[in-house]
Amino acid sequence: MIHTKKNQEMKVYGRRAAETLFKKRPEDLIRAYVTRDGVFDFKDLVRYCVDHKLAYHVVESEELDKLSRATHHEDILLVVKTKKIPLVKELLSTEGRSLILALEEVENPHNLGAIMRSCAHFGVTGIIYEAKVPVALTAAAYRTAEGGAESIPAIHISNWNDVLDLAKMKGFKTLATSSHKGESLYKTTFPEKTLLFVGAEGVGLSDKLTKAMNGLLSIPGTGEVESLNVSNATTAILTEWFRQGL
């Protein structure tokens, strides 16, 4: 569930997610909830709230369970202004070597959070994702990203038509993963500007998008399993893309 209020507020829980957000954009903090056990660990954040006359509440862990709708909040819950997201055309206008990840119907917040974490680690330019709702702004995705969600712009879209046209205009080449065909990842040379498509868990990329690609790649393995989890597959590809840029 998305924790927003008129698209202006969002909830963030989890130690690394909260610490990173507070470090990068403290001015967007609205109020904080900290357990009694977490007050010392988050003393700088609490002091900031006091100095800037922002509401903060010291609560029991059970109350934070209810507020966060989770039991792995790690003693902290922030209510903050929703992160500003760039436009697709702004993301595609990035200069120099870049990789933008394009996700089709990857709607599980834990998968998306894990992907954002990997993207932050490997220096991906950003993510464009098609989903029913803006999953990247959920508290669950933020926590799983372990701070990576603050580094990676993730743009929610409803269809790919304009994205593909604009990407071509901006000089991006489109690649997609395929479990059964395509060139080996380790024989693939990534273009200077890559728009990498990854499909939903299980079903993979739709035929319509697959046919629109400039190339397909596969991740070599033993064949003992049909495919990798979407976040694991993405990480494997990003490792090789990063290596080629060294």
N, C-alpha and C positions, 0 to 999 in steps of 0.2 A: 504493500500500500504506500502511496506517495504522501509524505507528510508536508503538505504545503497549504498556505492560506492565501487564496486569491493569487496564486503564483508569486507571492512576495516573500513568504517565509518557508523555511525547511528545517527539519530536525536532523541533527547529526549526533551519533553516539559512537563510542569506541575510542580508546585512548589515543591511538596514532591519528585517527581521523580528526578528533577534536584538537589535538595538539598542533597538527599541521594547519588546520583551518585558522586557529587562533594566531599562529605565526604569520600566515600569509595575508589574512584580511580581518584583523581584530576589529576594524571599524564596522564590520557587518554583524557583529555580535549583538543580539537583542536581549537574551536572558540565558541563564545557565542553571542547571540542576546538578548537584554533586552529592554523592553519598557521604556519610560521616567518615567512612574509611578513605574516601578519595580527596578530602579537603586538603590535606598536606601535599599530596601529589600534584594537585592543580592550584597551588597557592598563588602562582603568578596570575592565573586567569581570574581567580577570585579577587585578588587585589586590583586587577584591571576593572572589574565590575564595580568595585567600591569607588575607585578613583573617578570613574566615568558615570557614576550614578545609574548603573544598570542593575536590573533585578537579578539576584542569584538566590537559590534555595538549597539549603542543606536538608536532604531527605534520606529516609531509610531505603535500603536496596529494593525492598518489595514495592515501594512507591515508584521507584525509577523503572522497575519492571513494567508497571502499568503505563507510565508516561511514554516509555520508549517502545512498548509492545514487543519487548525482547528481554531475554535473560542474560545476554552477553554484551551488555552496555559498557562494561568495564568502569563502572562508577561515575560516568559522566554523560550528560545529555545537554546539547546546546540547541537553542533556537536562534537561527541566523537568517539574514537576508539571503534570498536565493541567489546562487552564483550567476554572474552575468555570462551568457553564452554568445560566442561570435556567430556571425552569419556564415552560411556555407561558402559563399563567394569570398569572404575574408579568409577562411581557412584554406581554401584552394589557391589563394593568391600568395601563399608562403614562398619565399625565395630560397634557392639552394636545394640541396638534397633533402628529400622529405618522403615520409610514408604516412599516408592517412588510412586508417582502418575503417572499412565499410562493413557493417554488421546487418545481416538480414534476419529479422525476427529472433534476435537473441534477447529474450525478455526475462530470463532468470536473473534477479539482482545479484546473486552470488557469483554467477558466471561473469556477468558484466563487470562487477567489482574486481574480480580476479584479473580480468582483461585490462582494466584501467591501471591496475597495479603494475602489470608487465609493461604496458605502454609507457608509463612514467619511468620505469627502470631503463628501458631501451631508447628513450628519447623520441618516441613517435610524435608526429606533429599534432594529431588529433584523431577523434573518432566521429564518424557519422553513422547513426544507427536508425533503422526502421523498426518501430515497435508500436503497439497500441497506445502505450503511455510512456512518458519520459522516465524510464527506469533508472537512468544514471543519477537522478536527483533523489532517489530513495535513500533512507538511512541505512538500509541493509547493504546496498551497493557501496555507499561511502565507507562503511565500516570494513567491508571485505577488501576495499582498495587500499586500506592501511595508509591513507594520506595521499595516494596517487591520484584520487579524483580531483584534488585541488590543482594538480599540475597539467592535467590533460583535458582540453575542451572536448565535450561529448555533445554532439548536436543531434537532436531528435527530429526525424523527418517522417513524412507519411508515404512518400513514393520516391523512386530513383530517377525518374525521367530528366528532371532539370539538373540533378547532380551529375549524371553521365555526360550530358551535353556541356555543362560548364567545365567538368574535369578535362574533357577533350580539348576544349578551347584554351585551357590553362596549361596544356602540355603534359597531363598525367596519362600514364599507361595503366590499364586495368589488368590485375591478376586475380585469380581466384584459386581456392584450395579445391582439390578433388581427391577422394580416397581411391578411386579406381583408374584414373587416367591423368595425364599431365606429366610434365617434365619433373624430374627429381629436384627437390628443393636445393640439393647440393650441387646441381648442375645449372641452376637458374641464376642469371645475373639480373639483379634488381635494377630497373630504370632509375634515372635521377629523381623522377617524380613518380611515385607508385601509389595507386589507389588499390588497396588489397581487400578483396571481398571474402568474407567468411560467412557461411550459412548457419542456420539454426541447428541446435543440438539434434542429432538423429537424422533429420531429413536433408540436411545440407543446403547448398545454394539452389535456388529455383532454376528451372531450365531456361526461363526467360533471361535471367541475369547471366547465367553461364554462357549462353550464346552471344552475349554482348561483350565478353571479355577479350582482351588482346592476347591472353595466355593463361594456361592452367598449370598448377604445380601440385605435386604430391609430396608427402613426408615419408621417406623410406623407413621401413621397420621390418619386424620379423614376420608379419602377417598373422600372428596369433590372435590379434583382435582386429575387427574391421576398421576401426577408426579411433582417434583420440577424442577426449572431451574437448569442447570448443575452446575453452580457455587454455588447455595444455597445447592444443594444436597451434593456437595463435602465438603462444610463447616460443614454441619451437621455431616458427617462421621468423619471429622477430629477432631471435638469437642470431640467425644466419644473416638477416638484413643488417643488423648492427655490425657483425663481423666484417661484412663487405665494405663498410664505411670506415674501417680503421686504417 
